[in-house]
Amino acid sequence: MNIRKLAAIDIGSNAIRLLVHNVIEERGKETRFRKNVLIRVPVRLGEDAFTKGAISEYNTNRILKTMKSFSLLMEVIGVEKYKACATSAMREARNGKKIIARILEETGISIKLINGKEEASIIASTDLKKLIQNDQSYLYIDVGGGSTEFTLFTDGKIKISRSFKIGTVRLLNNMVNDEVWTDMEKWIKKCTKGVSEISIIGSGGNINELHKLSGRREGEPLSDIWLNAQYKFLNGTSYEERISELGLNPDRADVIIPATRIFLSSAKWSGARKIHVPKIGLSDGIIKTLYYE
């Protein structure tokens, strides 16, 4: 048996994550991926990038400290290789490339800026084979702070994917106009037209939290009816109540409502009645692409 340690760093619009996997290789057996460490740091870059066009010095220092911590942790854990990707906030900030260069200089961590299509492709490479059945169709949705990635699976294969600039941090800051919503609605209706037995596969911290709030067992899907009722319930609570009564983290208690709206709208436009929540995302996809590269 050979155990390798690989790491993924996901620099998102709402948080920065470090995921470390044990990759177990045995002769004659399929390679297994086991989560070892997951650390999430709520550095909300999107609030800077989407509203001011640049990342502030305050958040730049927070990113640098986070990356230095990640570098030390990977060294202590014994990570063999890592891959770091930055998404919409860093991509759209006019000083994003300068910050990436500074991170490399001060921490030694090299970061790749990826676009929406690359992000959707990496996410689609995650462990979905266990969930996807060839006789059904699935709309995979990853809701982030700056964008939402969609991938349609039919006959067990990727048919089409698309990224939209609709994310939770953008919505909180009123940075999404009606035209973007309309474009997303038209695209979902067009690509799912005539598709029967369609379900949603949701990823991202918000849908994971919603599944936890539902009390359902792992692997048991959410229904569109429950999600609609939960959306109304959450809208009827204050930010403070979501933290004190529901136990949500402060950086989750606000973004969970716009995330729920995105999933609900997508279910309505696609005709999906079930939302599967396998608890995988971009970080998991980065690990897989890193290994197979």
Summary of the structure (lengths in Angstrom):
residues: 293
radius of gyration: 18.8
end to end distance: 20.7
largest distance: 55.0
contacts: 989
relative contact order: 0.16
helix: 45%
strand: 25%
